[in-house]
Every structure is written in structure tokens, then in C-alpha cells.
Amino acid sequence: MAIVTSALDTAADQTAAPKEVYFEIVTLDGAVYRKGHPTPHGMVTTTSGANIKTVVQSYSEVGDWIEIGLTDGYAIRFPETRIARFITHTV
């Protein structure tokens, strides 16, 4: 998996205040996960069958898996081999 960063992300600026990192993850099936945006299709379905509206909040790499953190403590996890594109930049 390749992580793409912009030149602004790699510039050494130790005096600037911390900035927010924006990310976009696109899976091979075309689902797009953007920080601050609703999950693809606007909600996730739980094991009990409930449809819950969620917003993408964070991501983490856990071994060969990517976990996307959602609102209300939910998360989606899938193997990084399902990632078609992964972009991050500082806002």
C-alpha cells in the first residue's frame, strides 16, 4: 500500500501550531472514506441488523489491516490489500 503525502506534509516547520490531518481512503470496490464525511451509503449495519448513521473520524494501521474509526465508537476494519488509494495531507 502506498501512502501519498503532499510537500506541505513533509516540510519541517517546528514552530507552527499542530494542524489537522485530512485523509481519504478508497477501496477496490469504490467505497470512499473521507475524514469528517458520512460512511459510504451513509450508515453501517450492525450484527443485530440495526442501521446506524456514522461519520468517518480516524484511521489506524494494525498489522496488515486498516481500521477506520467512526462516530459512536464503531469501526470498520479490512485488509490493506483492499485499498486502491490512500491519501493524507495537512489542513
Steps between C-alpha positions, in 0.01 A plus 500: 500500500632845414426799719506824304600821677527854372809720521329696776486187715872442481618858549693541823320773694555449870353839601156461342202393706384140447266468204226255420581206274245431228482155343315322225495123459355339188447124493518274196119481489481880470393588856644837608575580866578869562567649841196696619268354235227236537600141439425365151124448470461731804480230765631166621301191588579337834490129578156552655375639168474862609595767245699775669601832344873550548772746405863413427728632777839328489707217363775277632721230356488177698744255345376431148157644580354851481250601766276799435362660817140620480270700726339335803800267546439292187781393268546330166804278447624341178829369357724763344495296177146642448639856484509652151609850612604655832561876515591715799579870528510766768220756510 
